[in-house]
Amino acid sequence: MAIVITRRDDADAHVLKVDGFLSAEDADELLRAWHEMTGRRVLDLTDLRYADRRGVGVLRELRGRGARFVGLSPYLGLLLEQADRPPGG
């Protein structure tokens, strides 16, 4: 299974729920879904099980663009934290 992206509009934000495994092959699909929305945007990562290097890069990019994450697992949080460190740091 790759990813399943489901969009829901709440009263105060647009939510993208990302389920499964975020790989390089699916990263563009997530970016496309993100760019189709405007206003306050939230990524619900409760059921995201894994992200490869490109997937983590996309999550970092979206966070840098103001995405708010909910349901981020400790594992994915660690991957994002490691990606934020400079090489050798």
C-alpha positions in Angstrom: 0.0 0.0 0.0 1.2 3.5 -0.8 -0.7 6.4 0.6 -4.3 7.4 0.8 -5.0 11.1 1.0 -8.4 12.2 2.2 -9.5 15.9 2.4 -11.9 17.2 4.9 -12.9 20.8 5.5 -13.4 21.7 9.2 -14.8 25.0 10.4 -11.4 26.6 10.9 -9.0 24.6 8.6 -8.6 22.3 5.6 -7.4 18.9 6.7 -5.5 16.4 4.7 -5.4 13.0 6.3 -2.5 10.9 5.1 -2.6 7.1 5.6 -0.1 4.5 4.8 3.5 4.8 3.5 4.7 8.1 2.0 7.3 7.3 -0.6 9.1 9.3 -3.3 6.5 8.0 -5.8 3.7 9.5 -3.8 5.3 12.8 -2.6 4.1 14.7 -5.6 0.5 13.6 -5.0 0.7 15.0 -1.4 2.2 18.3 -2.7 -0.5 18.6 -5.3 -3.2 18.0 -2.8 -1.6 20.6 -0.5 -1.4 23.3 -3.2 -5.0 22.8 -4.2 -6.1 24.1 -0.8 -5.9 27.7 0.6 -6.1 29.2 4.0 -5.2 27.3 7.2 -4.1 23.8 6.4 -3.5 20.8 8.7 -1.9 17.5 7.9 -3.4 14.6 10.0 -0.6 12.1 10.1 -2.3 9.8 12.7 -2.2 6.8 10.3 1.0 7.6 8.4 3.2 4.6 9.2 6.4 5.4 7.3 8.0 8.1 5.1 11.1 7.5 3.0 13.8 10.2 2.6 11.8 12.1 -0.1 8.6 11.7 2.0 10.3 13.2 5.0 11.6 16.0 2.8 8.1 16.8 1.6 6.8 16.9 5.2 9.7 19.3 6.1 8.8 21.5 3.1 5.1 21.6 4.1 5.9 22.4 7.7 8.1 25.2 6.4 5.2 26.5 4.5 3.0 26.6 7.6 1.5 23.2 7.8 0.3 22.2 11.2 0.8 18.5 12.0 -1.6 16.5 14.2 -1.1 12.8 15.1 2.6 12.8 14.3 4.1 9.5 15.6 7.3 9.6 17.7 9.0 7.7 14.9 8.2 10.2 12.2 8.9 13.1 14.6 12.4 11.6 15.1 12.9 11.4 11.3 11.9 15.0 10.9 14.2 16.0 13.8 17.1 14.2 12.2 16.4 15.8 8.8 16.5 19.2 10.5 20.0 18.7 11.8 23.0 19.8 9.7 25.2 17.0 8.4 27.6 15.8 11.1 25.6 17.6 13.7 
